[in-house]
Amino acid sequence: MTRTLSHDQIHRIDSFRIARRMDIVQLKRAMNAPFRWPTLLRALRAKPVSAATYGFLLTWMSTHTPAETVPDGKAAAANDAVPCSQ
């Protein structure tokens, strides 16, 4: 079974990599990933990867690049930090 990263997930990983000025090989090492760098590059190009690789990337993202919470319109206008999901 194979899975593909969404554009948002790819953006989150790429933002992490770019902010730290890493290339793909350095990012793979920083992740301590159990796969080779071409597999990571394939995932970042929105190509299908194995379910195990996909699962590893999701777990890594939840730890290192959590999804941003967006405040609702009223909270943003009031400069309140309450996200809309609460």
C-alpha positions in Angstrom: 0.0 0.0 0.0 1.3 3.5 -0.8 0.3 6.9 0.3 1.0 10.5 -0.9 1.7 13.5 1.3 -0.7 16.4 0.9 0.5 19.8 -0.3 0.2 21.2 3.2 2.3 18.4 4.7 4.9 18.9 2.0 4.9 22.7 2.7 5.4 22.0 6.5 8.4 19.7 5.9 9.9 22.1 3.3 9.5 25.1 5.6 11.3 23.2 8.4 14.1 22.3 5.9 14.4 25.8 4.4 14.4 27.6 7.8 17.4 25.5 8.9 19.1 25.8 5.5 19.3 22.0 5.0 19.4 20.1 1.8 17.5 16.8 1.4 20.3 14.6 2.7 20.8 16.8 5.8 17.1 16.8 6.5 17.0 13.0 6.2 19.8 12.8 8.7 18.2 15.3 11.1 15.0 13.2 10.9 16.9 10.0 11.7 14.7 8.5 9.1 14.8 4.7 8.5 14.7 5.2 4.7 17.2 6.7 2.1 17.2 10.3 1.0 15.7 9.5 -2.5 12.6 8.2 -0.7 12.3 11.5 1.2 12.7 13.4 -2.0 10.1 11.3 -3.7 7.7 12.1 -0.8 8.4 15.8 -1.1 7.6 15.7 -4.8 4.1 14.4 -4.0 4.9 10.9 -5.3 3.5 7.7 -3.6 5.7 6.2 -0.8 5.2 3.2 1.3 2.7 3.3 4.2 5.6 2.8 6.7 7.4 5.9 5.2 4.2 7.9 5.2 3.6 6.9 8.8 7.1 7.9 9.9 6.7 11.3 8.2 3.4 12.0 9.9 4.8 11.1 13.3 7.9 13.3 12.7 5.7 16.2 11.5 3.5 16.0 14.6 6.6 16.4 16.8 8.7 18.9 14.8 6.2 20.9 12.7 2.8 21.0 14.4 0.0 22.3 12.4 -0.7 26.0 12.9 -3.9 27.0 14.7 -5.8 29.8 13.1 -7.8 32.2 15.3 -11.4 33.0 14.2 -12.2 36.4 12.9 -13.5 37.8 16.2 -10.5 36.6 18.1 -8.1 38.0 15.5 -9.9 41.4 15.7 -9.8 41.4 19.5 -6.1 40.3 19.4 -7.1 37.2 21.3 -5.1 34.0 20.9 -8.0 31.6 21.1 -7.9 29.3 18.1 -11.2 28.7 16.2 -11.1 25.0 17.1 -11.8 25.7 20.7 
